[in-house]
Amino acid sequence: MRFYWSYKSLPELSDLPVAEQRAAGRRVNWQVHERWQTWAVYLAFLPFVLVCRWVGSFVGHEEIGTIVGVLISAAISGQIVVRMARSLLKPNNSGVDRK
């Protein structure tokens, strides 16, 4: 499984000029964040962050536990969101007029 850290690294955008990459990245970013699934992913990781904070409090470093939870959650949710963005960038094969 390949990790994509930004929209620039997506194979669907790699052959476009930089200006078009940015425009497509912004457009897809808005489209992804208009979906309820994106927000469900973000909310699903809230309990994980709280558990990491709780575990951190056992060793006397509540803040470090919170930071670790946020970093892990951000990495995983970022990959899920990029995967959803890739599905929006793929051409539609249904024959419907594309915008």
C-alpha positions in Angstrom: 0.0 0.0 0.0 1.4 3.3 -1.0 1.1 6.4 1.2 0.2 9.8 -0.4 1.1 12.7 1.8 -0.3 15.4 -0.5 -2.4 15.8 -3.5 0.7 16.6 -5.6 1.9 13.0 -5.1 -1.3 11.4 -6.5 -0.7 9.6 -9.8 -3.9 11.1 -11.2 -2.4 14.6 -10.9 1.2 13.8 -11.6 1.1 14.6 -15.3 -0.7 17.9 -14.9 1.1 21.3 -14.7 1.6 22.7 -11.2 -1.2 25.3 -11.6 -3.7 22.6 -12.6 -2.5 20.3 -9.8 -3.3 23.1 -7.3 -6.7 23.8 -8.8 -7.7 20.1 -8.9 -6.4 19.6 -5.4 -8.4 22.5 -4.0 -11.5 21.4 -5.9 -11.2 17.8 -4.7 -10.5 19.0 -1.2 -13.8 20.8 -1.1 -15.6 17.9 -2.6 -14.2 15.5 0.0 -15.0 17.7 2.9 -18.6 18.1 1.7 -19.2 14.4 2.3 -20.4 13.1 5.6 -18.0 10.2 5.5 -15.0 12.5 5.9 -16.4 14.0 9.0 -17.3 10.5 10.3 -13.6 9.5 9.9 -12.5 12.6 11.9 -15.0 11.9 14.6 -14.1 8.2 14.8 -10.6 9.1 15.9 -11.7 11.4 18.8 -12.1 8.4 21.2 -8.6 7.2 20.1 -7.1 10.5 21.1 -8.8 10.5 24.4 -7.6 6.9 25.1 -4.0 8.0 24.3 -4.4 10.9 26.6 -5.7 8.5 29.3 -2.7 6.2 28.8 -0.4 9.1 28.9 -1.8 10.2 32.2 -0.7 6.8 33.7 2.9 7.5 33.0 2.6 11.2 34.0 2.6 12.7 30.5 -0.9 13.5 29.6 0.1 16.0 27.0 2.5 13.6 25.2 -0.2 11.0 25.1 -2.6 13.5 23.5 0.0 14.5 20.9 0.8 10.9 20.0 -2.9 10.2 19.6 -3.4 13.3 17.4 -0.4 12.4 15.2 -1.5 8.8 14.7 -5.1 9.8 14.1 -4.0 12.5 11.6 -1.8 10.1 9.7 -4.5 7.4 9.4 -7.4 9.8 8.7 -5.3 11.7 6.1 -4.7 8.5 4.2 -8.4 7.7 4.3 -9.3 11.1 3.0 -6.7 11.0 0.2 -8.2 7.6 -0.8 -11.6 9.2 -1.0 -10.1 12.1 -3.0 -8.6 9.6 -5.5 -12.0 8.1 -6.1 -13.2 11.6 -7.1 -10.4 12.2 -9.5 -10.9 9.0 -11.4 -12.8 9.4 -14.7 -16.5 8.5 -14.6 -17.2 5.5 -16.8 -21.0 5.8 -16.6 -21.3 8.1 -19.6 -22.7 11.0 -17.6 -21.4 14.4 -18.6 -18.4 15.3 -16.5 -17.9 18.7 -15.0 
